[in-house]
Amino acid sequence: MKDNLKIVKAHAEKLFIDASGSHDWDHTLRVYKLCERIGPVEGADMDVLLIAAYLHDIGRSCQDASNGAVCHAEKGALMAQFIIKDLPLSKKQKENVVHCIKAHRFRGNHAPKSAEAKVLFDADKLDAIGAIGVARAYLFAGELGARLHSPEINVEEAESYSKDDTGYREFKVKLNKIRNKILTGEGRKIAKERHLFMEAFFKRFLEEYEGTS
């Protein structure tokens, strides 16, 4: 297992050399740690889960370069097949790794079916909420050159990858919905506290923006 992870990690890390800060290798490592935490509780095959965790975002640069036209989960699943093909895993395990990657995206078209895919989905989503989620939302907005806030428009109708793709927009269209999308029991426990933090933060953010606090 350790040798498998070492090989996969070496392959994956190289693909993040020029990654944007909001979806960089550090994000992958945080997701990996959450998988280590949630996986055993949920009875996951850790060989499959941890390999998938290292590889889940390897297609991200393709999505960013296309301004969202390419699905990084589907692209990453294709890339992963070549990385894991010679690993001493069963055919079923390799298929599960690919499924985990393909099904981890919040806006994706593939539902997580295996226990491992559900844990990876949750770990990836948990890194998008709470204090770390707020920080990443504004980091991503900064990468796009977005404004701090666009109070004169309905942010839920704002165009993605635009100057109005703000941190608050990310909260309204995605982050505040994540708690109800979590699939595992252990993940839901973590999500509850992180969600409450975000609600309090953005309430305060709007008050300070309007000068009422």
PyRosetta script that sets phi, psi and omega in degrees:
from pyrosetta import init, pose_from_sequence

init()
pose = pose_from_sequence("MKDNLKIVKAHAEKLFIDASGSHDWDHTLRVYKLCERIGPVEGADMDVLLIAAYLHDIGRSCQDASNGAVCHAEKGALMAQFIIKDLPLSKKQKENVVHCIKAHRFRGNHAPKSAEAKVLFDADKLDAIGAIGVARAYLFAGELGARLHSPEINVEEAESYSKDDTGYREFKVKLNKIRNKILTGEGRKIAKERHLFMEAFFKRFLEEYEGTS")
pose.set_psi(1, -46.7)
pose.set_omega(1, -178.9)
pose.set_phi(2, -61.9)
pose.set_psi(2, -39.1)
pose.set_omega(2, 178.7)
pose.set_phi(3, -66.3)
pose.set_psi(3, -41.0)
pose.set_omega(3, 177.5)
pose.set_phi(4, -59.2)
pose.set_psi(4, -46.5)
pose.set_omega(4, -178.3)
pose.set_phi(5, -66.1)
pose.set_psi(5, -37.4)
pose.set_omega(5, 178.9)
pose.set_phi(6, -62.8)
pose.set_psi(6, -43.9)
pose.set_omega(6, 179.2)
pose.set_phi(7, -64.2)
pose.set_psi(7, -48.0)
pose.set_omega(7, -178.5)
pose.set_phi(8, -64.6)
pose.set_psi(8, -43.6)
pose.set_omega(8, 179.8)
pose.set_phi(9, -59.6)
pose.set_psi(9, -43.1)
pose.set_omega(9, -179.7)
pose.set_phi(10, -62.2)
pose.set_psi(10, -41.9)
pose.set_omega(10, 177.7)
pose.set_phi(11, -64.4)
pose.set_psi(11, -48.4)
pose.set_omega(11, -173.8)
pose.set_phi(12, -66.4)
pose.set_psi(12, -45.5)
pose.set_omega(12, -174.8)
pose.set_phi(13, -58.9)
pose.set_psi(13, -34.8)
pose.set_omega(13, -179.7)
pose.set_phi(14, -62.7)
pose.set_psi(14, -26.6)
pose.set_omega(14, -176.7)
pose.set_phi(15, -80.8)
pose.set_psi(15, -1.5)
pose.set_omega(15, -178.9)
pose.set_phi(16, -112.5)
pose.set_psi(16, 12.3)
pose.set_omega(16, -176.6)
pose.set_phi(17, -57.0)
pose.set_psi(17, -42.3)
pose.set_omega(17, -178.5)
pose.set_phi(18, -108.0)
pose.set_psi(18, 22.5)
pose.set_omega(18, -176.6)
pose.set_phi(19, -70.2)
pose.set_psi(19, 149.2)
pose.set_omega(19, 174.7)
pose.set_phi(20, -70.3)
pose.set_psi(20, 154.0)
pose.set_omega(20, -173.2)
pose.set_phi(21, -62.2)
pose.set_psi(21, -30.8)
pose.set_omega(21, -176.2)
pose.set_phi(22, -74.0)
pose.set_psi(22, -20.7)
pose.set_omega(22, 179.5)
pose.set_phi(23, -134.1)
pose.set_psi(23, 47.8)
pose.set_omega(23, -174.8)
pose.set_phi(24, -92.8)
pose.set_psi(24, -172.8)
pose.set_omega(24, -179.6)
pose.set_phi(25, -62.3)
pose.set_psi(25, -30.9)
pose.set_omega(25, 178.1)
pose.set_phi(26, -61.1)
pose.set_psi(26, -38.6)
pose.set_omega(26, 176.0)
pose.set_phi(27, -60.5)
pose.set_psi(27, -45.5)
pose.set_omega(27, 179.1)
pose.set_phi(28, -58.7)
pose.set_psi(28, -42.2)
pose.set_omega(28, -179.9)
pose.set_phi(29, -66.2)
pose.set_psi(29, -35.8)
pose.set_omega(29, 177.1)
pose.set_phi(30, -67.1)
pose.set_psi(30, -42.0)
pose.set_omega(30, 177.4)
pose.set_phi(31, -62.7)
pose.set_psi(31, -41.1)
pose.set_omega(31, 177.9)
pose.set_phi(32, -57.4)
pose.set_psi(32, -45.9)
pose.set_omega(32, -178.9)
pose.set_phi(33, -64.9)
pose.set_psi(33, -38.0)
pose.set_omega(33, 177.4)
pose.set_phi(34, -66.5)
pose.set_psi(34, -36.6)
pose.set_omega(34, 176.3)
pose.set_phi(35, -64.4)
pose.set_psi(35, -39.8)
pose.set_omega(35, 176.1)
pose.set_phi(36, -61.1)
pose.set_psi(36, -33.1)
pose.set_omega(36, -177.9)
pose.set_phi(37, -79.2)
pose.set_psi(37, -44.6)
pose.set_omega(37, -173.9)
pose.set_phi(38, -86.0)
pose.set_psi(38, -37.6)
pose.set_omega(38, -173.0)
pose.set_phi(39, -52.9)
pose.set_psi(39, -51.4)
pose.set_omega(39, -178.8)
pose.set_phi(40, -62.6)
pose.set_psi(40, -35.1)
pose.set_omega(40, 179.7)
pose.set_phi(41, -65.6)
pose.set_psi(41, -34.6)
pose.set_omega(41, -176.6)
pose.set_phi(42, -93.6)
pose.set_psi(42, 5.0)
pose.set_omega(42, 177.1)
pose.set_phi(43, 70.5)
pose.set_psi(43, 31.0)
pose.set_omega(43, -177.2)
pose.set_phi(44, -77.6)
pose.set_psi(44, 153.1)
pose.set_omega(44, 170.5)
pose.set_phi(45, -75.1)
pose.set_psi(45, 104.7)
pose.set_omega(45, -172.2)
pose.set_phi(46, -69.6)
pose.set_psi(46, -25.7)
pose.set_omega(46, 175.8)
pose.set_phi(47, -60.9)
pose.set_psi(47, -47.2)
pose.set_omega(47, 179.6)
pose.set_phi(48, -69.0)
pose.set_psi(48, -48.8)
pose.set_omega(48, -173.2)
pose.set_phi(49, -61.3)
pose.set_psi(49, -47.6)
pose.set_omega(49, -174.8)
pose.set_phi(50, -72.6)
pose.set_psi(50, -32.5)
pose.set_omega(50, 174.4)
pose.set_phi(51, -65.0)
pose.set_psi(51, -45.6)
pose.set_omega(51, 178.8)
pose.set_phi(52, -62.6)
pose.set_psi(52, -35.8)
pose.set_omega(52, 179.4)
pose.set_phi(53, -62.2)
pose.set_psi(53, -43.9)
pose.set_omega(53, 178.2)
pose.set_phi(54, -63.8)
pose.set_psi(54, -31.8)
pose.set_omega(54, -172.5)
pose.set_phi(55, -99.7)
pose.set_psi(55, -5.5)
pose.set_omega(55, -166.8)
pose.set_phi(56, -61.4)
pose.set_psi(56, -28.8)
pose.set_omega(56, -176.4)
pose.set_phi(57, -112.5)
pose.set_psi(57, 19.4)
pose.set_omega(57, -175.2)
pose.set_phi(58, -68.0)
pose.set_psi(58, -15.8)
pose.set_omega(58, 176.9)
pose.set_phi(59, -94.3)
pose.set_psi(59, 6.6)
pose.set_omega(59, -173.6)
pose.set_phi(60, -62.3)
pose.set_psi(60, -39.6)
pose.set_omega(60, -177.7)
pose.set_phi(61, -62.3)
pose.set_psi(61, -31.3)
pose.set_omega(61, 178.6)
pose.set_phi(62, -68.9)
pose.set_psi(62, -39.2)
pose.set_omega(62, 178.1)
pose.set_phi(63, -67.2)
pose.set_psi(63, -44.2)
pose.set_omega(63, -179.6)
pose.set_phi(64, -63.8)
pose.set_psi(64, -41.2)
pose.set_omega(64, -179.0)
pose.set_phi(65, -65.3)
pose.set_psi(65, -26.8)
pose.set_omega(65, -179.2)
pose.set_phi(66, -96.5)
pose.set_psi(66, 7.3)
pose.set_omega(66, -176.2)
pose.set_phi(67, 54.7)
pose.set_psi(67, 38.7)
pose.set_omega(67, 174.4)
pose.set_phi(68, 94.5)
pose.set_psi(68, -3.8)
pose.set_omega(68, -177.9)
pose.set_phi(69, -69.7)
pose.set_psi(69, -32.7)
pose.set_omega(69, 178.9)
pose.set_phi(70, -96.1)
pose.set_psi(70, 133.3)
pose.set_omega(70, 177.2)
pose.set_phi(71, -81.5)
pose.set_psi(71, 116.7)
pose.set_omega(71, -175.6)
pose.set_phi(72, -67.6)
pose.set_psi(72, -27.2)
pose.set_omega(72, 179.6)
pose.set_phi(73, -69.1)
pose.set_psi(73, -45.3)
pose.set_omega(73, 179.0)
pose.set_phi(74, -68.3)
pose.set_psi(74, -41.7)
pose.set_omega(74, 177.9)
pose.set_phi(75, -63.7)
pose.set_psi(75, -43.9)
pose.set_omega(75, -179.9)
pose.set_phi(76, -63.5)
pose.set_psi(76, -36.2)
pose.set_omega(76, 178.9)
pose.set_phi(77, -64.0)
pose.set_psi(77, -39.3)
pose.set_omega(77, 177.4)
pose.set_phi(78, -66.0)
pose.set_psi(78, -43.1)
pose.set_omega(78, 179.8)
pose.set_phi(79, -64.5)
pose.set_psi(79, -38.3)
pose.set_omega(79, -176.6)
pose.set_phi(80, -64.0)
pose.set_psi(80, -32.0)
pose.set_omega(80, -178.8)
pose.set_phi(81, -56.7)
pose.set_psi(81, -37.6)
pose.set_omega(81, -179.3)
pose.set_phi(82, -75.8)
pose.set_psi(82, -30.2)
pose.set_omega(82, -179.3)
pose.set_phi(83, -73.1)
pose.set_psi(83, -37.3)
pose.set_omega(83, -173.9)
pose.set_phi(84, -97.8)
pose.set_psi(84, -3.3)
pose.set_omega(84, -170.8)
pose.set_phi(85, -59.8)
pose.set_psi(85, -30.6)
pose.set_omega(85, -178.0)
pose.set_phi(86, -101.4)
pose.set_psi(86, 5.6)
pose.set_omega(86, 178.9)
pose.set_phi(87, -74.6)
pose.set_psi(87, 148.4)
pose.set_omega(87, -179.7)
pose.set_phi(88, -76.7)
pose.set_psi(88, 62.3)
pose.set_omega(88, 176.4)
pose.set_phi(89, -116.8)
pose.set_psi(89, 156.1)
pose.set_omega(89, 176.4)
pose.set_phi(90, -71.5)
pose.set_psi(90, 162.9)
pose.set_omega(90, 177.4)
pose.set_phi(91, -58.4)
pose.set_psi(91, -41.6)
pose.set_omega(91, 180.0)
pose.set_phi(92, -63.2)
pose.set_psi(92, -40.5)
pose.set_omega(92, 178.6)
pose.set_phi(93, -65.3)
pose.set_psi(93, -42.4)
pose.set_omega(93, 179.0)
pose.set_phi(94, -64.0)
pose.set_psi(94, -40.9)
pose.set_omega(94, 177.5)
pose.set_phi(95, -63.6)
pose.set_psi(95, -35.5)
pose.set_omega(95, 179.4)
pose.set_phi(96, -69.6)
pose.set_psi(96, -39.5)
pose.set_omega(96, 176.0)
pose.set_phi(97, -57.7)
pose.set_psi(97, -47.7)
pose.set_omega(97, -179.7)
pose.set_phi(98, -62.7)
pose.set_psi(98, -42.4)
pose.set_omega(98, 178.2)
pose.set_phi(99, -61.9)
pose.set_psi(99, -43.4)
pose.set_omega(99, 179.5)
pose.set_phi(100, -56.2)
pose.set_psi(100, -45.4)
pose.set_omega(100, -178.2)
pose.set_phi(101, -67.6)
pose.set_psi(101, -45.0)
pose.set_omega(101, -177.1)
pose.set_phi(102, -65.0)
pose.set_psi(102, -30.6)
pose.set_omega(102, -172.9)
pose.set_phi(103, -100.0)
pose.set_psi(103, 6.5)
pose.set_omega(103, -172.9)
pose.set_phi(104, -84.6)
pose.set_psi(104, -12.9)
pose.set_omega(104, -172.0)
pose.set_phi(105, -78.6)
pose.set_psi(105, 137.4)
pose.set_omega(105, -179.8)
pose.set_phi(106, -60.4)
pose.set_psi(106, -43.5)
pose.set_omega(106, -177.8)
pose.set_phi(107, -98.7)
pose.set_psi(107, 19.3)
pose.set_omega(107, -175.7)
pose.set_phi(108, -78.1)
pose.set_psi(108, 172.0)
pose.set_omega(108, -178.9)
pose.set_phi(109, -103.9)
pose.set_psi(109, 6.9)
pose.set_omega(109, -176.9)
pose.set_phi(110, -122.2)
pose.set_psi(110, 120.2)
pose.set_omega(110, -179.3)
pose.set_phi(111, -81.5)
pose.set_psi(111, 137.6)
pose.set_omega(111, 176.4)
pose.set_phi(112, -65.8)
pose.set_psi(112, 125.5)
pose.set_omega(112, -177.5)
pose.set_phi(113, -109.3)
pose.set_psi(113, -38.5)
pose.set_omega(113, -178.5)
pose.set_phi(114, -83.7)
pose.set_psi(114, 161.3)
pose.set_omega(114, 177.0)
pose.set_phi(115, -59.2)
pose.set_psi(115, -38.6)
pose.set_omega(115, -179.0)
pose.set_phi(116, -66.7)
pose.set_psi(116, -40.8)
pose.set_omega(116, 179.1)
pose.set_phi(117, -65.5)
pose.set_psi(117, -37.1)
pose.set_omega(117, 179.1)
pose.set_phi(118, -67.0)
pose.set_psi(118, -40.8)
pose.set_omega(118, 178.8)
pose.set_phi(119, -65.9)
pose.set_psi(119, -45.0)
pose.set_omega(119, 179.0)
pose.set_phi(120, -63.0)
pose.set_psi(120, -42.4)
pose.set_omega(120, 176.6)
pose.set_phi(121, -55.5)
pose.set_psi(121, -48.3)
pose.set_omega(121, -179.0)
pose.set_phi(122, -64.5)
pose.set_psi(122, -45.1)
pose.set_omega(122, -178.4)
pose.set_phi(123, -60.7)
pose.set_psi(123, -42.4)
pose.set_omega(123, 179.0)
pose.set_phi(124, -64.8)
pose.set_psi(124, -40.1)
pose.set_omega(124, 179.8)
pose.set_phi(125, -71.2)
pose.set_psi(125, -37.3)
pose.set_omega(125, 179.9)
pose.set_phi(126, -63.8)
pose.set_psi(126, -29.6)
pose.set_omega(126, 177.5)
pose.set_phi(127, -77.0)
pose.set_psi(127, -2.8)
pose.set_omega(127, 178.0)
pose.set_phi(128, -102.4)
pose.set_psi(128, -1.9)
pose.set_omega(128, -179.7)
pose.set_phi(129, -126.6)
pose.set_psi(129, 177.2)
pose.set_omega(129, -176.1)
pose.set_phi(130, 75.7)
pose.set_psi(130, -161.8)
pose.set_omega(130, -179.0)
pose.set_phi(131, -62.2)
pose.set_psi(131, -41.4)
pose.set_omega(131, -179.6)
pose.set_phi(132, -67.5)
pose.set_psi(132, -34.1)
pose.set_omega(132, 178.3)
pose.set_phi(133, -66.7)
pose.set_psi(133, -41.9)
pose.set_omega(133, 176.8)
pose.set_phi(134, -61.7)
pose.set_psi(134, -45.6)
pose.set_omega(134, -179.8)
pose.set_phi(135, -61.4)
pose.set_psi(135, -42.6)
pose.set_omega(135, -179.6)
pose.set_phi(136, -68.2)
pose.set_psi(136, -35.7)
pose.set_omega(136, 179.7)
pose.set_phi(137, -61.4)
pose.set_psi(137, -42.6)
pose.set_omega(137, 179.8)
pose.set_phi(138, -76.6)
pose.set_psi(138, -30.6)
pose.set_omega(138, 175.1)
pose.set_phi(139, -64.0)
pose.set_psi(139, -44.7)
pose.set_omega(139, 178.9)
pose.set_phi(140, -63.8)
pose.set_psi(140, -42.7)
pose.set_omega(140, 178.3)
pose.set_phi(141, -60.9)
pose.set_psi(141, -40.1)
pose.set_omega(141, 177.6)
pose.set_phi(142, -64.0)
pose.set_psi(142, -37.3)
pose.set_omega(142, 178.3)
pose.set_phi(143, -63.8)
pose.set_psi(143, -30.1)
pose.set_omega(143, 179.6)
pose.set_phi(144, -85.1)
pose.set_psi(144, -11.5)
pose.set_omega(144, -174.4)
pose.set_phi(145, 78.0)
pose.set_psi(145, 26.2)
pose.set_omega(145, -178.3)
pose.set_phi(146, -76.0)
pose.set_psi(146, 160.4)
pose.set_omega(146, 175.6)
pose.set_phi(147, -72.0)
pose.set_psi(147, 166.5)
pose.set_omega(147, 174.6)
pose.set_phi(148, -67.1)
pose.set_psi(148, -40.5)
pose.set_omega(148, -178.7)
pose.set_phi(149, -158.9)
pose.set_psi(149, 150.9)
pose.set_omega(149, 177.5)
pose.set_phi(150, -126.0)
pose.set_psi(150, 75.2)
pose.set_omega(150, -172.5)
pose.set_phi(151, -68.6)
pose.set_psi(151, -18.6)
pose.set_omega(151, -175.6)
pose.set_phi(152, -83.2)
pose.set_psi(152, -3.8)
pose.set_omega(152, 179.8)
pose.set_phi(153, -126.2)
pose.set_psi(153, 163.1)
pose.set_omega(153, 172.6)
pose.set_phi(154, -77.6)
pose.set_psi(154, 105.4)
pose.set_omega(154, -172.2)
pose.set_phi(155, -62.5)
pose.set_psi(155, -25.2)
pose.set_omega(155, -179.9)
pose.set_phi(156, -69.7)
pose.set_psi(156, -17.0)
pose.set_omega(156, 178.2)
pose.set_phi(157, -104.3)
pose.set_psi(157, 2.5)
pose.set_omega(157, -179.7)
pose.set_phi(158, -68.3)
pose.set_psi(158, 151.2)
pose.set_omega(158, -179.0)
pose.set_phi(159, -75.6)
pose.set_psi(159, 134.9)
pose.set_omega(159, 176.4)
pose.set_phi(160, -70.2)
pose.set_psi(160, 156.7)
pose.set_omega(160, -179.0)
pose.set_phi(161, 56.0)
pose.set_psi(161, 37.2)
pose.set_omega(161, 178.2)
pose.set_phi(162, -128.9)
pose.set_psi(162, 179.0)
pose.set_omega(162, 179.6)
pose.set_phi(163, -66.5)
pose.set_psi(163, -16.2)
pose.set_omega(163, 178.6)
pose.set_phi(164, -98.0)
pose.set_psi(164, 8.0)
pose.set_omega(164, 176.8)
pose.set_phi(165, -85.2)
pose.set_psi(165, 71.2)
pose.set_omega(165, -171.7)
pose.set_phi(166, -86.4)
pose.set_psi(166, 171.3)
pose.set_omega(166, 176.0)
pose.set_phi(167, -61.7)
pose.set_psi(167, -38.3)
pose.set_omega(167, 179.2)
pose.set_phi(168, -68.0)
pose.set_psi(168, -38.0)
pose.set_omega(168, 176.2)
pose.set_phi(169, -60.6)
pose.set_psi(169, -42.1)
pose.set_omega(169, 179.5)
pose.set_phi(170, -61.0)
pose.set_psi(170, -38.4)
pose.set_omega(170, 177.2)
pose.set_phi(171, -64.3)
pose.set_psi(171, -45.1)
pose.set_omega(171, -176.1)
pose.set_phi(172, -70.0)
pose.set_psi(172, -40.6)
pose.set_omega(172, -174.5)
pose.set_phi(173, -89.0)
pose.set_psi(173, -19.8)
pose.set_omega(173, -175.0)
pose.set_phi(174, -135.2)
pose.set_psi(174, -59.0)
pose.set_omega(174, -166.8)
pose.set_phi(175, -62.1)
pose.set_psi(175, -37.4)
pose.set_omega(175, -178.0)
pose.set_phi(176, -75.6)
pose.set_psi(176, -6.4)
pose.set_omega(176, 177.4)
pose.set_phi(177, -97.2)
pose.set_psi(177, -12.2)
pose.set_omega(177, -171.8)
pose.set_phi(178, -65.8)
pose.set_psi(178, -39.4)
pose.set_omega(178, -177.5)
pose.set_phi(179, -52.9)
pose.set_psi(179, -38.8)
pose.set_omega(179, -177.7)
pose.set_phi(180, -83.0)
pose.set_psi(180, -2.8)
pose.set_omega(180, 179.2)
pose.set_phi(181, -101.2)
pose.set_psi(181, -8.9)
pose.set_omega(181, -177.1)
pose.set_phi(182, -65.0)
pose.set_psi(182, 138.4)
pose.set_omega(182, -169.3)
pose.set_phi(183, -102.5)
pose.set_psi(183, -22.8)
pose.set_omega(183, -175.2)
pose.set_phi(184, -108.2)
pose.set_psi(184, 154.9)
pose.set_omega(184, 179.0)
pose.set_phi(185, -62.6)
pose.set_psi(185, -45.6)
pose.set_omega(185, 179.8)
pose.set_phi(186, -65.4)
pose.set_psi(186, -38.7)
pose.set_omega(186, 178.0)
pose.set_phi(187, -62.6)
pose.set_psi(187, -38.9)
pose.set_omega(187, -179.7)
pose.set_phi(188, -64.5)
pose.set_psi(188, -34.6)
pose.set_omega(188, 177.9)
pose.set_phi(189, -62.7)
pose.set_psi(189, -43.1)
pose.set_omega(189, -179.8)
pose.set_phi(190, -69.6)
pose.set_psi(190, -40.6)
pose.set_omega(190, -176.2)
pose.set_phi(191, -65.0)
pose.set_psi(191, -35.4)
pose.set_omega(191, -177.0)
pose.set_phi(192, -58.0)
pose.set_psi(192, -49.0)
pose.set_omega(192, -178.6)
pose.set_phi(193, -67.8)
pose.set_psi(193, -41.6)
pose.set_omega(193, -178.8)
pose.set_phi(194, -65.3)
pose.set_psi(194, -36.5)
pose.set_omega(194, 179.7)
pose.set_phi(195, -65.0)
pose.set_psi(195, -43.6)
pose.set_omega(195, 179.9)
pose.set_phi(196, -60.5)
pose.set_psi(196, -38.6)
pose.set_omega(196, 177.4)
pose.set_phi(197, -61.4)
pose.set_psi(197, -45.6)
pose.set_omega(197, -178.7)
pose.set_phi(198, -62.5)
pose.set_psi(198, -43.2)
pose.set_omega(198, 179.8)
pose.set_phi(199, -58.9)
pose.set_psi(199, -44.2)
pose.set_omega(199, 179.9)
pose.set_phi(200, -65.9)
pose.set_psi(200, -40.8)
pose.set_omega(200, -179.2)
pose.set_phi(201, -62.7)
pose.set_psi(201, -50.5)
pose.set_omega(201, -174.9)
pose.set_phi(202, -72.4)
pose.set_psi(202, -27.0)
pose.set_omega(202, 172.0)
pose.set_phi(203, -62.8)
pose.set_psi(203, -46.9)
pose.set_omega(203, 178.4)
pose.set_phi(204, -65.9)
pose.set_psi(204, -38.8)
pose.set_omega(204, 179.5)
pose.set_phi(205, -58.3)
pose.set_psi(205, -47.9)
pose.set_omega(205, -178.3)
pose.set_phi(206, -66.7)
pose.set_psi(206, -37.8)
pose.set_omega(206, 178.1)
pose.set_phi(207, -63.4)
pose.set_psi(207, -43.8)
pose.set_omega(207, -179.7)
pose.set_phi(208, -70.2)
pose.set_psi(208, -35.2)
pose.set_omega(208, 179.2)
pose.set_phi(209, -63.3)
pose.set_psi(209, -38.5)
pose.set_omega(209, 179.7)
pose.set_phi(210, -85.0)
pose.set_psi(210, -4.3)
pose.set_omega(210, 178.2)
pose.set_phi(211, 76.9)
pose.set_psi(211, 20.7)
pose.set_omega(211, -179.6)
pose.set_phi(212, -95.0)
pose.set_psi(212, -5.0)
pose.set_omega(212, 177.2)
pose.set_phi(213, -135.0)
pose.dump_pdb("model.pdb")
